[in-house]
Amino acid sequence: MKLPEERALTVIKHRIVVVGGGFGGIQTVHGLKGSSADITLIDRRNHHLFQPLLYQVATTLLATSEIAWPIRRLYRDRKDVTTILDEVVGVDTEAKLVRLQSGRAIPYDTLVLATGARHAYFGRDEWEKLAPGLKTLEDATTLRRRILLAFERAELSEKTADRDALLTFAIIGAGPTGVEMAGTIAELAQKVLPPEFRSIDTTATKVILIEAGPRVLAAFSEDLSAYAKSALEKLGVEVRTGKPVTAITEEGVTVGETFVPCRTVIWAAGVQASPVAQWIRAEADRAGRTIVGPDLSAAHDPNIFVIGDTASVKQDDGKPVPGIAPAAKQQGAYVAKVIKARLAAKPAPAPFRYFHQGSLATIGKRAAVIDFGRIKLKGGLAWWIWGLAHIYFLIGTRSRLAVAWSWLWIYLSGQHSARLITQKETLKDEA
């Protein structure tokens, strides 16, 4: 037992709470190593997810364990880090408390909010059940189940119209996720499944990529966008641009005024920031992202930082920092430096500047596009660079080896290794 004078000498450490175990939150915690602070990391899931490869779980290329890692495992040797599995429901900025769904309240001196984004359906939230998006492992396994069951149901169907609708897949949104999903589903239907079904011809599958804007991969240069469209069409994908989706039902989608019968619709069109701005009563942009200052802190409270997809950050040219993994990691690393400088009573680092490392997207298993600014690549070489870049950013040697082996096997054999329908559901149930 400590004597009274010993208790008086006990140093109360600075309390840092990081909400969100995505790229931004994880990078913040990594960067705070050696800060002599008590760090609490809160997430509603127990794993860190490598989101750029999430579509590969949905399309049967990879298993869930190859792109996700238990957060507790990542910090088991960091005694300064406490991990909490819970969901944040609000922040009391006056009392400096993070309120959790379980009823607990976690005190903080510095708060980092890196809670990401969710799907946005542009005011048509009723579409979510009919056209799920792709943000979590649960989303990926749900989509994988729907995709595989569509083929199984088509195999049993005796009506041509029903069979055709079951073998039609509509992907809404032609950004990198939409393009990658469309290309992989087309390859699955054209090259992997044909020998395995007896009553249906899977090569007759229709994959329709729908984009309201004028072209696919709008963030890329026009020549790379044109190449991506051509590569998708060679895989059998029907690309429709220039008209938005106006209706989604259980029977299909309406593009402009044209109805397309289909049973599987995938949403890749838009995102909405998590409600951080509401929690801390901060100004937000039209997408709900919290507007932050040059050091990524909230305008009204320098002890609260907001980073990643839920933050509105401007570059020097006035353009927003894109909501991609490298940007979140850079912001997390920067905020960690700001906090460490404050704790050490040192000058703050210069305002945050985003360094764009390039835009990458893959189209099937042998083509990709890469835009490094002055350097632009497409085709097979770009695909290899895309693969090496993603393997490099995976966590741990085991994951890198597992993903590299899975991709090599798929490349050589043409077989997808994760075609399991794991959730209990009969063929008569709705997907």
Secondary structure as GFF3:
##gff-version 3
##sequence-region A 1 431
A	DSSP	alpha_helix	4	8	.	.	.	ID=ss1
A	DSSP	beta_strand	15	19	.	.	.	ID=ss2
A	DSSP	alpha_helix	23	31	.	.	.	ID=ss3
A	DSSP	beta_strand	38	43	.	.	.	ID=ss4
A	DSSP	beta_strand	47	49	.	.	.	ID=ss5
A	DSSP	three_ten_helix	51	53	.	.	.	ID=ss6
A	DSSP	alpha_helix	54	58	.	.	.	ID=ss7
A	DSSP	three_ten_helix	64	66	.	.	.	ID=ss8
A	DSSP	beta_strand	68	70	.	.	.	ID=ss9
A	DSSP	alpha_helix	71	74	.	.	.	ID=ss10
A	DSSP	beta_strand	81	85	.	.	.	ID=ss11
A	DSSP	beta_strand	88	92	.	.	.	ID=ss12
A	DSSP	beta_strand	97	100	.	.	.	ID=ss13
A	DSSP	beta_strand	105	107	.	.	.	ID=ss14
A	DSSP	beta_strand	110	113	.	.	.	ID=ss15
A	DSSP	beta_strand	117	119	.	.	.	ID=ss16
A	DSSP	three_ten_helix	125	127	.	.	.	ID=ss17
A	DSSP	alpha_helix	137	156	.	.	.	ID=ss18
A	DSSP	alpha_helix	160	166	.	.	.	ID=ss19
A	DSSP	beta_strand	168	172	.	.	.	ID=ss20
A	DSSP	alpha_helix	176	187	.	.	.	ID=ss21
A	DSSP	pi_helix	188	192	.	.	.	ID=ss22
A	DSSP	three_ten_helix	194	196	.	.	.	ID=ss23
A	DSSP	three_ten_helix	202	204	.	.	.	ID=ss24
A	DSSP	beta_strand	206	211	.	.	.	ID=ss25
A	DSSP	alpha_helix	222	234	.	.	.	ID=ss26
A	DSSP	beta_strand	237	241	.	.	.	ID=ss27
A	DSSP	beta_strand	245	249	.	.	.	ID=ss28
A	DSSP	beta_strand	252	255	.	.	.	ID=ss29
A	DSSP	beta_strand	258	261	.	.	.	ID=ss30
A	DSSP	beta_strand	264	267	.	.	.	ID=ss31
A	DSSP	beta_strand	271	273	.	.	.	ID=ss32
A	DSSP	alpha_helix	276	280	.	.	.	ID=ss33
A	DSSP	beta_strand	290	291	.	.	.	ID=ss34
A	DSSP	beta_strand	297	298	.	.	.	ID=ss35
A	DSSP	beta_strand	301	306	.	.	.	ID=ss36
A	DSSP	three_ten_helix	308	310	.	.	.	ID=ss37
A	DSSP	beta_strand	311	312	.	.	.	ID=ss38
A	DSSP	alpha_helix	325	343	.	.	.	ID=ss39
A	DSSP	beta_strand	359	362	.	.	.	ID=ss40
A	DSSP	beta_strand	368	371	.	.	.	ID=ss41
A	DSSP	beta_strand	376	379	.	.	.	ID=ss42
A	DSSP	alpha_helix	380	393	.	.	.	ID=ss43
A	DSSP	alpha_helix	397	413	.	.	.	ID=ss44
###
